Amino acid sequence: MRVFVDAAAIRRLRPTTQDNGRWYYCAASPTRAIVRVDGSDLASLAGCVVDAQVGWDGGTPGFVREANEGWRHTKVTIRRRLGAAPHDATLSAVLADAPHE
């Protein structure tokens, strides 16, 4: 899926973990979503279209807010930058469709 990384979405995400060239972010309450970025931080992708996979996470401790551990979360995995290519959705729209508290 081609996703446009918009500034509004970036403001809704907080870094949780960085490991082995991967950055992980958790959405602010009430959204239950995780974003994983391979190879760079999320801020460097602002205004770009990225190749991303959208799926689910079971609320893995250390990657989600403590109160939401064990709850289903939308998980967005950003693989690579596509530049200014056409997009299928914005990151904000993906977050809006995620489960909420």
N, C-alpha and C positions, 0 to 999 in steps of 0.2 A: 504494500500500500504506500502511495506517495503522500506524505503528510507535510504540510507547511507549519514550521515552528514559529508561532506568533508570540509576540512579547507578552500578551495577556496570560498565555499558558505558562510561560517561564516564571512570571510573578507568582503563580499558584503552586509552584513546586519548590520543595526544600531538599537540599542534598542530604543523603543518609549515609552512604558508604561509597568508597572508591577502592577498587581492587583489580589488579592485573589489567589495567587499561580500560576498565569499565567504570562508569559513573552511574550511581543510582540516586533517584529522586523520588520523594513521596509527595503526593498532592496534599494541600492544606484541607482542613476540615471544611465541609462535610464530605468531600469527595474521597472515595477509596480507589486510588490509582497509584501505580508505580511506573516510573519511566527509567529504562536502562539505556545508556548511551555507550556505544562501543567506540573507543579510540579518541574521544574528545569530550570536553564538558558541554553541557547543554547551552550555556550562554553563547558559545562560539558558533552555534547553529541558528541563532536568531535571524529570522528573515529568509531562511533557506528552506528548500524542499528536501526531505530526507526519505530514504527507503526504510520503512518501518514495518514491523509485525505487531499486530494487536491480538492479545490473548488474555489469559487469566493467570492469577497467582492466588494461592490459598491464604495469603496474609502472613508471610514468612517473617518471624521475629527478626529485628534488626533492619528490615527494609520497609516496614510500615509503622504508623503511629502505634504505640503500645496498646492503646485502648481498642485497636482494630486487628490485633493479632488473631489469626484463625478465621478471619472474615474474608470473603471473596473480594478480590481487587482486579480491576482492569490492569493489564501489564502491557506497556508499549516498549518494544525493543527497537532502538534506532541503530541501524547497521551502518549506513553511510550517507554522506551528503550527495544530493543530486543537483545542487545549485538552484537555478531559477526555473526548473522544469514545471510543467502543469502539475497540479496536485488534486488528490481525491478528497481530502479533508484537511481541516486545520487541527493542530494539537488541542486547541481549546474545545473544538467540537467533540473530539474523542474523550476528553476529560468530562465534558458535560453528559456524555452517555454512560459514564462509569457508575458503578453502584455508589450510593450515598448512605451516610449514617442514618 
